[in-house]
Amino acid sequence: MTSFLGCIPEQMRELNDLILERTEQIRDLLEDLGVLSGAVGWTGPDAEAFRDRTGAVIARGGATAAMLLRRGQELAAQAEAQDAASAPDRGAVPGAEGPGPRGSALPEILMGPTSPGGPAGGPPPASGTGTWQETLRDRGGIGQPLAATPQELERLREAGTAALEDLRTPRPGVPAEEGGLRYDEDILAGAEGFRTLALRKVPGLGLLQGANIGHGKIETALEDAESWLIAHGHEEWVPALDLASMPVTVGGSLVGDESVLGQSLRGIDQTLANRVQTTGAVGSELLEGDLGGAARELEYGMLRDIENASLLLVPDPTQAVLGAGEELLHDMADASEPIAPAPVSEQIHAMADGVGGFKDQMEEARGLLTDPQELLRRRREHLPLPWDPAPAQG
């Protein structure tokens, strides 16, 4: 029996849109590069050689951008052809509807590949024994949401947990971490200094910025004091110091580095640093004639911008509040140890650990959506591009 696997037109159109977007960015960068190289007040043979080399790089970049546009147009045409081939009046083609149930909007990353009967064409799994993709696909076997049994809801919860774990797990050959995504420390420090000077005299903002800086200095002083007490054998005074620092802990939820204010300031610093770092890195790769490297650096910048936009537009107030609650509970437990029965302090420590665990879960969930390393890993896993590093062997 002859069969074939059809493509998914929507994914092809999305890739075409991505190619068009990236091509426009490359063209803008090439245009800026041409303007900047011509504006440099530099004369002589070296200057002419530099401009000639820059012109050659721009020409090659323009030709590559035109090639990418042609490939995008071919993708769009293939998507149209696939729609025509899959039209109802042409008859059903085995496997042509792509992964997931017909009409499903969930991509294969969530639904997993499907085949007749069950996984890999085998028999259908028994209820409650399938993969998390299958559990989510048939909604845990729930017919009516209001009539769901506790067992069905538990299956859905376990499937959701497995899905998150699967998203967190790197696939073989896909790097778990990319060093190019890190900020250059000198550039980031320069951006922070520029922001500090720029906001210092702005009414309101200067005061808030000063509160954040002051809180950081007080925290550092308290940490130094605790280290001194421990180093000189005065550990018994540490609980008293922790109690005295409680107002600072509470204030940290309002003006500390993890507060909404602190996240916003960090978002400004990283946005400024990202502009400088990305522009320099892309320009350097273009001058080397490495268009793949330039595209890779441009992607790094875009991924960092996603995180920065989340810090500026939707800062998370729960992290600072939960962090302060965890620290206060631990301080209270330490202070109660000399005067209260052991089970009391142990119970308070357990409460603090529970708050801390919930805070970590919230942070991890946000990271799945905004962390540049995580976004890059999943993009490389599900949409490899030509400038990606070669997969690890073995």
N, C-alpha and C positions, 0 to 999 in steps of 0.2 A: 504494500500500500504506500502510495506516495503522499507526503504531507510537507508543509512548510510552516515556519514561524513568521508571522507578520510583524511589522514594526508598530510602534505606538505613536500615532500622528501628533498627539498633544506634546509628548516629550520632544519630538523632533522640532516642533514649533518653538517650544521653550528654549531649546538649544540654539535655534536660529536667532531668537530674540537676544540671547546672551552673547552670541557672536556679534550681532549688530551693535550692542551696547559697548562691548570691549573694543570693537574696531573704531568706533567713534572716539573712545578714550585714547587709543593709540594715535589716531590722527591728530587729536588735540595736543597730545604730548609732542608729537613730531613738529607740529606748527610752532609750539612754544619754543622748542629747541632751536628751530631755524631763526626765530626772532631774537632769541638770546645770543646765539653765536654771532649774528650779524651786528648786534648792538655793542659787543665788547670793543672797547677802545684799545685795540692791539694791532700793531702793524709789523711787517717784516715777514721773512720767509716762514718762520714757525707759525705765525698767525695764519698765513695763507694755507699752509699744510693742514692746520687744524680745521679751517673752514671747509677745505676740500674733503677732508675725511668726514666731517659732520654732514656735508651735503650728500656724500655717498651713503652714509647710514640712513639719512632721511629718505633717500630714494629707495633703498632696499626696504625700509619700513613701509613706505607708501605702496610698493608693489605687493608686500605681504598682506597689507590691509585690504588691498583690492582682491587678492586671492581669497582671503577669508570671507569677504562679501559674496564672492561667487559661490563658495562652498555653502554659505548660508542660504543663498537663493536655491541651490540644488536641494538642500534639505527641505525647504518650503515646498518645492515642486514634488519631491518624493512623498511628503506628507499628504498633499492633495491627491496624488496617485493612489496612496494607500486608502484614503477615505473612499475614493471611487471604487477600488477593488473590494472593499468591505461593505459596500452598500447592500441593503437588504435584497434588492432585486438581482444581485449577483450570486446569491446563495451563501450559506455559511461555510466558512473555511476552517478546518480544525486548527486551533491554536492561534488564529489570526486576531482574536480579541485581546491578546496580551494577558499579563498576569492579573489575577484577581477575578472575581465574578463579573459577568457582563454588566456594563454600566457603572461599575465601581469607580469612585474617584480616588480611592486609596492607592498610593503607589506601592510597588513591590517591596519597598523598604519596610512597610507595615504589614502588607497582606501576604508576602511570600509567594513564590511560584506555585501555580496550581496545575493539577493534572487529573485525569479521570480517576475516580475512586478514592484517592488519597495521596499522600506524599510519594513522589517518584512512581506514580501509577499503581501503587499498592492498594490494598483494601482499605475502606474507610476506617479511621481509628474509632475505638469505642469512646462513648461519652466521657469526658473528663480526662482523656489520655492523649489528646492531640497537642500540637505545638501551640505556642501563644498566638501565632498568626491565625490558626484555624479557630481558636477560641474567640478572638476578636471578630473574625469574619462572620461567625454565626451568633455573635453577641452572647456567648456563654450558654446558648440554648434557651435564652429567655424569650418567651412568646409575648407577654405583656409586661412592660416595665413595672407596673404597680403590683403585679402578681409574682414578682421574682422571689425565689426562695433564698434563704441565707447561703445555701451551698452554691447557688448560681452566682450570687454576688461575690462570694469568696473566689470562685473560679475567675471571674472578671478581674478582681483585684490582683490575683496572682499573675494573670496574663499581662496586666499593665506593668507590674513590677518586672516581669521577665522581659517585656519590651524595652523598658528603660535600661535594664542591664545589658541587653543586646546592643542598644545604641551606644552604650559606654565602652563596649569591648572592641578594641581595634582588630581588624581583619588581618590575616597574614599578608605581608608585603606592603601594608599601608603604614607609613611612619606614624607613631603615636604622638610625636612632638616635632615641631618644626622650629628650629632656632631662629629663622629669619623673621618670625612673627614678634620676637622680643623687641622692646624699645631700646634704642641706644641710650645708655644712662646719661651721657653728657648732654645729648639733645633733650632728653626729658627734664634734666635739671635746668637747662636753659629756658625751656618752656615754662617751668614753674616760676623761675625768677621773673620772666617777662610778665606772666599773669599777676604775680604779686605786685609788681610796680604799677601795672595798668589799673588794677582795682583798688589800690591803696587810697586814692583820693575820691573814689566814687561814693557818693552818699549812700549809706545803708550797706552796700556790698563791701566797702572797706572795713566797716565795723564787724560784719559777719566773718570776713576773712581773718581779721585780727583775732576774733574769738577762737577760730579754728587753730590758728598758729599758737595762741596762748595756751589752749587746752593741750596741744601736743607737747609744749615745753613743761607743763605741770606734770603730765604723765611720765615724761622722761625723768624728771626730778624725783618723783615717787619711786620709780623703778630703780634709780641709782641709790636711793635711801634704803630700799629693801635689800639690794645687793650688799650694801655696806653692813647692814645689821647681820646678815647671814655670814658674811666674810669674817666678822669680828666676834662671832659666837653669841649673838643676841637674838636668836630665832624666836625667843618668847615674846619679843616686842612686835613681831611681824603681824599677828592678828590685830593688834591695836592700830598699827599703821594702815592695815586694810580697812578697818572700820572708819578711820579718819579720811580715807580716800574715797569713801562711798559717794559723796557729792560730786567728785570728779568723774566717777563711773557713770552716775546718772547724767551728768552734763555731756558725757561723750555721746549719748544717744541723740543729743540735739546739735552739738557742734564738733563732734569727733570725726576722725577720718572715715568711719563707716556710716556716719549719719547721712541724711539726705544732702546736707550742706557739703560734707566731705566728699561724697560721691560726685556731686556736681563740680566741685573744684578739681577733682581728679579727672573728670571727663574733659574739662577745659584744657588741662595740662596735656593729657594724652592726645587730644584732637590737634593742638598746636604742634606737638612733637611729631605726630603722624604725618602732618602735611610736609614738614621739613624732611623727615626721614624718607618718606615715600618718593618725594620729588627728587631727592639726591640719589637714591638707590636706582630709580627708573632711568634717570639721566645717565648715570654711570654705566648701566647695562647697555643702553643704546649706543653710547660712545664706544663700547667694546664690540658693538655689532651683534649683541646677543638679544634678539627679539624675544626669545623664550624666557630669558632671565628678566627682561623688562616686564613681560606679562605676569610673571610670577610675583615680582615685587609689587606690581599694581594690585594683584589679588590680595597680597598681604595687607596692603593699605586699606582696601575695601573691607576686609574682615575685621581689622582693628577698628574701623569706623563703625561697624555694627555694634561692637561693645561700647564704644564711646557714646553713640547715640542713645543706647539704653541707659547709660549713667546720667546723661543730660536730660533726657525726655521722660524716662520712667525709673528714677532712682528708687531703690527698695528700702523703705523705712524699717522693715521687720528685722533686718540683719543687726542694726545698731541696738534696737530695743531688746531683741532676744539675747544678743551678746552681753548687754548690760545686765539683763536679768540673770543670765548664767553666772557672771562674775560676782554679782551681789549675793546670790545664793551660796556660792562657794565661800565667800568672805564671812557670811553669817554662820556657816557650818564650822569654819575654822575658829571663829570667835566663841562659839558655844561649847567647843570641846572641853575647856577647863572647868566649866560650871554645869554642864548638862550631861545626862547619861549618854553613853556611846551610841545607842540606837537613834537618838535624836539627831546628832550631827551626821550620822550615816544616811538617815532619811533625807536630810536637806541636801547632802552631796548627791544622792540619787536623783532628787528633783532637778538639781543643777545640770546633771549629766543628761537628763531627759530634755531639758530646754536646749542644751547645746546640740544634742543629736537632731532635734527638730530644725534648729538653725542650719546645721550642716546639710540636711536634706533640702531645705529651701534654696540654699546656695547652689547645691549641685543641680537642682532642677532648672534654676535660672541659667547656670553655665551651659546646660545642654542646648539652650536657645541662643546664647550671646557670646560664649567663650570662643575666641578666634581659633585656638587649637582644636577644639571640638568640632567647630563648623568646617575647618579645613580637612580634618580627618574624614568626616562623613562625605564631604564633596568628593574627595579623592577616591573614596570607597565606591560611591555610586555614580560618579560622573568623572572618570579620568580625563585629563586634558593633556595636550602634547608637552607642556612645560613641566609636568610633574616629574619628580625624580624616579629613576628606575626602581621597580619593586625589589625588595631584599630577596636574595636567593637562599635556598636552603631552608 
